Amino acid sequence: MVRLSVGSRLVYDGEAVEVIEMVATAVGNQVVLKDRLGRMLRVAAKELLLSERARVVPDGPGPSSADDEDVASVVLSRLSPAERQRLVERAGHVREVRTGYKSGSAELARPGEPRPEYDPALPFMARYAAKAAELEVEARTVERWVHDFQHGGEAGLAPAVRVQSPVLERCDPRWVEIAVEVMVEHLDQAQLMRKTVLDRARARVIARFGEGVVEIPGRSKGYEALEELEKQHPTFRLSTKRNRDIAARPKGTYGKLRPTRPGEYLLMDTTRLDVFALDPMTLRWVNCELTVAMDWYSRCITGLRLTPVSTKAVDAAAVLFQAYRPPKVLPHWPAQAVWPEHGIPRSVLVDQDALDGPLARRAGPALAPETIVVDHGKIFVSEHLTSVCARMGISIQPVRLRTGRDKGPIERFFKTLRQDLLHALPGYKGPDIFSRGVRPEDEAFFFLDELADKIRQWVAADYHRAPHTSLVEPSIPGLRMSPAQMFEHGMARAGYIEVPRDPYLALEFLETEWRTIQPYGVEIDGCRYNGDGLYHDARPSPYRGGLWPFQVNPDDITRIYFRDLERRWHVLIWEHAPGLDMPMSRDAHRYGWKLVAARHSYASERLVVEELLERWNLGFAMTLAERRMALRMARDQVAFGIELDELPAPQAPAPPAECLAGVDDAADFADDAGADHSDGSLEDFDADAFYADALEEL
């Protein structure tokens, strides 16, 4: 502790100054400083005491945080109970030598104190000798105890801790530097042996500094030094992948995003599931990837999508769209899977029609994300997803490279999904090759859509209802909330988050294809579309290049969407859509072309449809029950629940004559497509009834 007064010396902004005057003003005490060049400076005394720009230069001994000694709490806390008891007894002896009382005060004197040999009137040397004789130690030892007690109190009497010199300090720093260099440069290679590091470090030291210039430790000392370096640069003990993860840790202070309300941060990530599924197109087992969006505040799953083999940018956009429009609860799901209606008091009577809106009976919460937190995967940094986020006013927060802990909650969700659901399903292959069965692909039973349905049920009925250890309220210790409860808690704090009510919202997330408008309509990837609202009068396009934008859903290419110059949306139908009566994905269409090319000498869109129907066992001669079963296996997931209720139901347009040129059996195909199959054919198939009870029948 240093007193600030006239004559005190300080270091202010790197310059040595001296206090020459102290002035009391209406705004507080101020100090006049003078540097070595005679320049004057007037500053507030508060700034000298609190600012990091000033440092007082002590002119005498005193305690300081810069001392080499440990603080008293550190010294006392490292003592064992027995050592602390001996320390208390020794402090009592020291106080008795100094004052005559073991408590150090006459008001707290014990019976018989002060004893004659420790009378305060006696000289100190006599009291030192008496205490040395009592404790059977040297008088010099007692004198040292008194000095240590005066300097540091009871902590000064603690026994000194003997710190052994680290082995790295006993090695030449040049050898240590080269040893670390050898360990770090092999980070991306196979695991090294300690003997290899010592041999390479020795050769490099000799080559760089010469023979005998740098002392090279022996083998035992070298192994001991590598053990210490292993703590700083893991190389020998852990797996190479773990060593790379540790080396990639940031060197600075760890930061953390702290969500304060639902929708503030939306985590998105993709992982390969540890279970095989059957592809409804090829009827073969495939690996599948799950893309998930999670609200960081409540841990609610706002969207998920299961895709075969790999994930595309439009799949990530579909998951983001589900945050605005959660999927509906299917009839066969349990009652607890319905997301609760938050914010409606139970004592208020409302119109039932008002509750059956576009967001009634959904499987998850609807919210408007403010920021999405993603990694550097191609699908998350693609032009499609970034453009959608810019359109919707969503910020993108990328995490650090190869740092999975930046998305810790969603990584934990993937682990929970594997442990609570996937491990019990047929076709489960385990998290790694060491946990894998002999032939797990032979057990694959569920199709992709069935597996996705089971995951959605588990999320809605189990995951959203189970208490999480990380969902807590600091004001109520011990309370653990479920994601549904945390979402309700967040709405009570921040208010309900309104989501866009635009019925055409899904079209914002679709891919855009630029094409010209021809007399027969629009052609995209070999498919021709036509419908009301399409300009057939050769009207020039206001866009560059004379092209028009069309929104395409890759999961259902039987129709596309077109917005005219008056900003109204129209649905354009594929010319072969009436022969399907069900959605067809882009991948299925391309797979059909491969089947046609392998079996026929010529190709046409009609043959593609026939080959796919035959592949999926959807022939016109099958019964209704058989077609329901086969269609259930063939149905692909619907990425975007496009609900364009306000649009008129489009009719399949009659193709112009020039479109059928070169097709000999076009009339027969049209007759087959429009025939009345009253014996249970595809024309009698009710898609709504099928989707309601497909799982029960299967």
N, C-alpha and C positions, 0 to 999 in steps of 0.2 A: 504494500500500500504506500502510495507516494502522495504527499501533499502538494497541491497546485498553488503556487504563490509566486510573488515577484522573485525572479532569479531562477525559476524552474526551467529546465531545458527539455525541449521536445523535438521530435522529428515530424514535420508537417509537409505533406506532399513531397517527401523525399529530401527536404532541406532541413538542416539543423537550425533551430530558432531558439530564442530565449524570451521569457516573459519579462517585460519591462514595466508594465502597468496593468492594473485591473480596474475597470470602470463599471459602476452600477448605473444602469439606464432603466428607462420605463419598460423596455421590452426584455429586460433580463441582464445578467452579468455578462460583460464583454472583456476580452483580453487583448492587449496590444503586444504583438510579437515583433521581434527584430532578428533578421537573419544575419549571416556573416558579412554581407555586403552593406549593412546598415539600412536596408529597406524596412519600412514599417508595414505591418499588416494587422488589421483589426477584425477579430472573429469572435463569435459567441462562445462562452465558456462551455455551453452544452455540447457544441460541436467537437471541442477538444476531448470531452469525456466520452462521447458516444460514437463519434465518427471513426471509420476505419482509416481516414486520411491522416489522423494524428496518433502519435505514440509517445508516451512520456518516457524520458530517459532517467532511470533511477540514479540517485546520487549516493545511495547507501544500501546495505543489505536489507532484504525483506522478501516475503513470499511473492511468488509470481507463477503464472500458469506456464511459463516457459522453462521452469526449473526441471532438472533431470529427475528429481524425486517424484515418486507416486504420491497421489493425494491420500489423506488419512483413511478415507472409506475403502480405497483399494487395498491398502496395507492391512487393515483390520479384517476385511472380508475374506482374505485368502488364508487366514489362520484357522486351525482346527479348534474344536471346543476345548480340548486340553491345553493347547497353546494359548488360547485366549484367557483361560483361567489363570495360568502362570503369569501372563502379562498383567492381569488385574492385581495379583498379589505383589508383583514387582513394583507396580506403580504405587501401591500402598506403602511399601518400604521406602520408596523415594520421597513420598510426601512426608513420611514420618521423619526422615533425615532433614528435610528442609524446614518443616514447621513444627515438628514434635507430635503431630497428629496424623494418623493414617488416612483420615478423611480430608486432611488439608485445611481444616477449619476448627477453631476452638468451640464454636457453637455445636458441632457434631462430634464432640470428643467422646471417645469410648471410656469405659471404666478404667481407671488407673493411668490415663494419659494426661499430660505427657510423662513418659518414663524418665527417670533421672538422667540416664545416659544420652537422652535426646532432648534435653531441655533447650528451648530456643536461645537461652542465654549463653550456652556453650559455643565455642568456636566450631566452624564447619569441619575442620580436620578431626576434631575429637569425635564428632558425630559420625564421620566417615569411618573412623577406626572401629567405633562401637558396632556399627551395622556390618562391617566386614567380619568382625569376630562373631556376630550372631549368625550370619549366613555362611560362614566359613569360605569367604572369598577374599580376594585382595582389595585393599582400600582403593587402589587405582580403578578397579572395576566399579565400585560404588560411585566414585567420582565421575566415571564415564556415563553411568546410568543417569546421574543428576543432570549432566550436560545434555544428554539426548532428550531427557524429559523437558527441559527448558526450551529446547529447540523445536520439538515436534509433538509434545504431549505424550499420551499413552502410545500413539502410533510410533513415536520415536524409539520406544523400548522394544518394538517388535524385532524378532531376529531377522537378520538380513537374508534375503533369498539368494542363494548361489545360482546364478545363471550361467549355464554351461555355454561356452562359445560355440555358435553354430558351425557345422562342418564347412559350410560355404565360406565363412569368414577365414577359415584356415586353409582355403585353397586359393590359388592365384586367380584373381578376377578375370584374367585373359582366358584361362582355361575354362572357367565357368561360362563365360560369354560364348565360347565356341561350342561347348557342350549343349547349351540351349539352342544355338543355331542349328546343330545337327538334329536335335529333337523336333524343332518346329518345321524344318524343311521337309520332313517325312510325314507330315500330318495327313496328307491325302493318299499315302501309300500303305502298304501292309504293315502290320505291327512289328516294331523293332525289338531286338533283344538288347539288354543292358551291355553285354559284351561288345555288340556291334557299335553302340554309341561310344564306348570308351576307346575302341580301336580307331574309329573314324575321327574322333576328337583329337587323339594323340597324333595321327598322321597330319591332320590339318594344322595343329599347333606347330609341329616341326616345319611344315612347308611354309607357314606364314611368318614365323618368328625365328626359325633356325633351331638347330640342335642344342639343347642345354640352356636356352635362354629363359624359357618358362618352365617352372617346376610342375611336373605332371604327377598327380597323386597316384599312389599305389592302387592295386585292385580293390582292396577292402575299403579304403578311404574313398575311392571313386564310386563304388556301389552305394556307400553311405551318402555321398553327395548327390547321386542320381535319385535316391529316395526323397531328398529334400526338393530337388527340381521337379519330381513327379507331382508334388502338391501344387506347383505353379503351372506346369505344362503336362497334363496327364498324357502318358505315352505307352506305358508298359502294362498297367493293371487292368484298365477298363477296355471295352470294345472300341474299335477304331471309329465307329459311328458316334459313340458317346464322346470320345475324345474330340471329334470335330465339332460336336454341339457345344462342348465346354469352351473350345477355342473361339467359337463364334459369339460368345456372350459379350454384351457391351462392356466397355471398360469404365464407363461413367455410372452415374446413379440411375437406378431403375425407376422408370416412370410408369404411370398407370392411368388409363382413362376411367373416370368414375361417373357412371350414368346416374342421373338424378330423376328421371321420369321415363315412362314407356315410350319407345320410338326414338329416343335420342341417339342410340347406337344400335345398329343391326349387324350382327355377325353373320358372315356367309362363308361357307367352306364346302369342299367336296372331298369325299373319301370313298375308297373301294371297300365294299362290304365283304365280310368274311363268310359269304354264303353264295352258293351257285343258284341260278334261276334258269328257267327255260324261256327261250326267245319265241314269241308267238309267230314270228315270220318264218324262221328256219326250223323251228321245233328242235333246237339243239340247246344244250346247256351253255351258259355264257357267264362271265363275270359282270357284275353290275356296280354302278357308282351311284352314290346318294349325295345329292346337293341339298343343303339345309340352310335356312335363314332363321336366326335366333335373336329375339329381343334381349339385349344384354341386361337390362334392368330387371325384368321379371323371369328370364330364362325360358320364356314361352317360345315354342316353335311356331313361327308365323308362316312357314312355307317349306315344302320338301318335294323332291322329284327324283325318281329312280329311273336311270337310263342304262341301256346295255352297253357294255364295253367302255365307252368314253362319254364325256359330257361336252356339250356345245354351248356357245354363248347364248343361244336362244333358250336353252334349258335354265341357265342362271337368271335370265330375264323372266322366265315363267315362275321361278321361285320368288323373285322379288315382287311379281304381280300378285302372288297369293297373300302378301302382307296387306294389300289393299282389299282384295277379295278372297277371303278364306274359303276353302272348299266346303261344300255342304256335307252334312252328316247323312250317310246312307241308311236306309231303313233297317238293315240287319245289324247296325252298330248298337252297342249298349247305350242305355239312356244317359249314363254319366259322361258319354263322349260329347254331348251337346255343350257348347261353350256357354257359360252363364251370361245372362243379360245384366251387365253392370250398370249401375247408376239409376235404376228404376225403383223407387220406393214401393214396398209391398202394400202400403195403405192407399195407394193411388190407383184408381180404376182407369184403364186406358182402352182404347178401341183395339179389338183383336186384329182388325185389318191393318192397323198401323204397325203392329208387331211383325206381321208376315211380310216384311219388306225384303229388299235384296240381300240383307245381311242376317236374316233369321235362320235359326238352326244351323249354325256354322260350327266347324270343328276347331276353330281357334280364334284368337282376337284379330280385329281389324285395326290397323294403325297406319299412320303416315310416317315412314322413316325419315329422319333428318340426315343421318350419316350412316353409310355402310362401311364396315371394317372388313377388308378382304386381303388375301395374299396376292402374290404376283403371278398367279396362274393365268394362262392365256384367256380363259373364258371370262375372267373378272376384269381384265384390262383391255378387253376387246372394244372395238369401236361401237359395236351394237349396245353393250351394256353401259358404257360411259355416256353414249348419246341419250339412252333412256333416262339415266340418272340426271343428266343436265336438263332434259325436258321436264322431269318431275321435281326439280329443285333439290336433289339429293347430293350431298357431299360424299366424296370417296376418300376414305382414310386407309392407305395401304400400310400393312404391318412391315416389320423388318424382315429382311431376307432370311429364310431358313430359321425362323423363330416362331415355333408353334405355340409357345406360351403366351404370345400376344393375343391369341384367340383361345385362351385356356377354357372358358366355359363351353364352347362348342366342341372342343376336343374331348372334354369330359363327357359330353352328351353322346359322342360316338362310342366311347367306352361303355357307358351305361346301356346303350342300345345293344351292344354285343353281349354284355353279361346278362341282361334281363330278358332279351327276346331272341336274338339271332342264334344263340348257342343251342336253343331247344328246337330249331327248325331242321328239317331234312335238307341235306346239301351243305350243312355247315362245315367249313374247312379249317377253322381256327385262325388265330391272328398271325401265325408264321408257319414255316415249313416244319418246325419241330412239333407243332400242335396238330398237324394235319393227319387225317385218316388215310387209309390205303387208297380208296377210290371214292372220295366224297361226291364227285360229279355223277356217279351212278345213283345217288340218293336224291338228286335234284328233282323236286316234285312241283314246286310252285312256279307259275308263270310270272313274268315281271309285274304285271298289273295286280296279280294276287299278292305277291310279296309287298308291293307298295301299299295295298289295301291293309294288310296286317300291320305294317309299320305305322300307318296313319291311325288305325284303331288304338294301337298301343300308346302312341303319343297323346291322343285325345282323351282316352279313358284311364290311363295309368300315369304316364309321365307328368301331365299337367295337374294331376291330383295328389301326387306324392310330395311330402315335405322334403325340402332340400336343406342341407346343412349350411349352404352358402347364402340362402335367402333369410336374412335376419333383420330385425328392427332394433337398432342400438338402444332405444329407450326401453325395450322390454327384453331383458336378458333371458336366454333360454328358449325364446320363441323361434320356432322353425316353420316357415311358410312354404306352401306349394306355389308353383308358377302362377296358377289361377288366382290365388290369394294375393300374391305379390303384385299382379297386374291390377287388381282391384285397389290395393293399397296405393299404387302409383297414381291411379286415377283420382283417388281421394286427395292426394297431395297436389297434383298438377292439373287436374281437370281432364275431361274426356277429350280424346284426340279425334277430331273429325277426319274422315277419309274422303277422297273425291267421290262424288255421286254420279259422275259421268257414265252413262250406260255403255259408251264406246271406249272406256278406259283400257280394255284389253288390247285394243288395236294400237295403242301407243307402244306396246311391248313386242309387237310382231316384227318380223323381218320385212324390209322394203325391197321390192324388185322394180326396176325401171324398164318399161317396155313401151313399144309403140302400139297404137290402136289400129287394127286392121279391119277390113270389112267383115271378116268372120269372127272378130273378137280380139282376144289377147292370148298369146301363147307364152307359157312359162315352163321351161324344162320339158318341152314336148307336149304339155297339156294345154288344151284350148279352152278358154272361158268366155262366157257371154252372159248378158243379163240386162235388165232395165237400168237406165242411168248411164250406160256406156255411150260415149259419143261415136256415132257412125257417120257423121257428116264431114269427116276429114277436118275437124276443127283443130287449129294449131295449138300446140301445147305451150303454156306460159313458162314452162321450165326449159332449161338449157338442153340443147340437143334434140328437141322435139319429142322427148320421152315423157311418160306419165308414171307416177308412183302407184304401186299396188302393194297392199299389206298381205303377206302370205303366212299362214300358220303351218309350220312343218309337220305338225301332227295330224293335220286334216287338209289335204290338198284338193279335196273335192269342191272347195269354194275359196275364193279370195275376196278382198274387200277394196273398194275403190271410192275415193271421195271426189265429188265433182267440183266445179268452179264455185258453186254456191255453198260449199262446205257441208254437203250432205253425204252420208255414207250409203253405199249400195253394195249388195252381195252379188258376186258373179259366180255362176255354177259351171263346174267342169262338164264337158259334153258327155262323159261316160259315168257321171255320178249316179244317174237313175239306175244303173245296173248293179250298184253296190249296196245302197240303202244302209251304209255304215261309213264311219270315217276311214280314211286311208292316209297313212303317213308318207312322207317323202321317201323314207328309207324303204318302206314296203313297195312303193312304186318302182324304185330303182332295182330292188330285188326281183320284182316281176319281170323287168326288162332282161335281167340276166337269165331267168328261167326261159323266156321266149327265145333268146339268142342261142341257148343250148339245145332247144328241142325243135325249132322251126327254122326254115330257110329264109323266111321273111318275118318282119316284126310290125305290129300295129298296137294301138292302145287297147283295142278290143281283146287281142290275144293276151295282153298283160293282165287285164281284169280276169279273164278266164283261167289263166294259169294260177293266179293268186287264189281264186275261189276253189280251184281244184286242190291246191296245196293246203288250204285250210279246211278241206272237206266241207265246202259250202255249196255243193252242187244243187241244182234246182230240184232234183228228184228226191232229196232227203226230206224226212218228216220235220215238223216244227220243233219237236223236242231235240232231235239230233242237231238241227241247225243252231238251236240255242246253245247247246253244249260246245259245238265247234266255234261259234262266234265268240263265246266267252273266252276261248283259248286264243282266238285271233285278235281280239280287241286290244288296241294299243292304249296307252295312257293319253288323256287329254290335257295338254299343258296349260291351255288358257280356257277358262270357263267363260266363253264369250256369250253374253246374254243380251242380245240385241232385240229386246221385246218390241221396241218401237218400229223396227224395220219391217216392211211387208214381207211375208213369206214368199221368197222367189220361186219361180217355176223354171224348170230346166228348159232353156230355149232350144228351139229346133235348129239344128246346125244348117248353115247354108249349103246349097248343092255342091259348091266347089269344095267344101270340106270333106265330102264323101266321095270325091273323085278318086278312082283307083281302088276303091273298096268294093268288091263284087257282092259281098253278102251283107251290105249295110242294111238293106231292108229287112233281111232275116233277123239281124241283130236287134233292130228296132222292134220287130214284132215280138221277139223273145223277151225283150226288156219290158214291153208294155202289155204282155199277155196276162190274162186272168188265171192265176194258178190257185185255184180254190182248194186244192188238195194239200195245203200246208206248205206252199212254196215260199220263196223269199219275199214275194209281194205281200203275203199275209203277215209277215213278221212285224211285231210291235216292239220297237226298240225300247220304249219307256218301260213296258212291262218286263222286258228282258233284264234291263239294268236293275230293276227292283228286286228280282228274286234269283239272279244268276248264281250267286254264291250258295244259296240254299240248295238249288238243284244240283250244283256240281258236287 
